[in-house]
Amino acid sequence: KAGVTQTPRYLIKTRGQQVTLSCSPISGHRSVSWYQQTPGQGLQFLFEYFSETQRNKGNFPGRFSGRQFSNSRSEMNVSTLELGDSALYLCASSLEPGGINTEAFFGQGTRLTVV
Amino acid sequence: AQTVTQSQPEMSVQEAETVTLSCTYDTSESDYYLFWYKQPPSRQMILVIRQEAYKQQNATENRFSVNFQKAAKSFSLKISDSQLGDAAMYFCAYRSFGGATNKLIFGTGTLLAVQP
């Protein structure tokens, strides 16, 4: 069974550009969450999707957006990139939101560098 | 709002010895989940152990066990017989029980070094 796949693994962008990151969850998983990891702020929740609907959103500016497709794959987009957006972006997939036995499985992340 | 605090930025342990990583949290909820995740240099977060707050018994997974003190809002991880492969960043995380969400609130992490 394939794990969570995030593409690309590495990305270098220029300030002001926009970027799209992709996450393919484990087969059968319908819930996808995104996190930003930086040395200064640690791991911060971005948003959560289930059945193509955003269920929860973290405290990030509107430049950060996401979506989920009917096959549960998810994308997140960051517009007008700033230097502070440089981070490791992690995706986690789960069977469904909440639940006693719902474990989050993480991908290896996308390392975004904004120059 | 819930918060998770890990007060040990770095820890070191000799191979085969035991080490305990500390975690405290703050919440007004009575039911919740607590987790320890391991992040090796490969960056992939791996679940080490989980604890349901409504269970009084401390969770164990092979060499990993927790000391869950609900009243003190403390959730420490004990690693026994430490191995070189245990070297990683360890994160404590909180998840609400209700609300149908998988949102995790993470601590700042503890970097564990294992000395041969």
Interface residues (C-beta under 8 A of the other chain):
Chain A: S31 S33 Y35 G42 L43 Q44 F45 E48 R55 N56 G58 L88 L90 A92 S94 E96 P97 G98 G99 I100 T102 E103 A104 F105 F106 G107 Q108 G109 R111
Chain B: Y37 S42 R43 Q44 M45 I46 L47 R50 E52 F91 F97 G98 G99 A100 T101 N102 K103 L104 I105 F106 G107 T108 G109
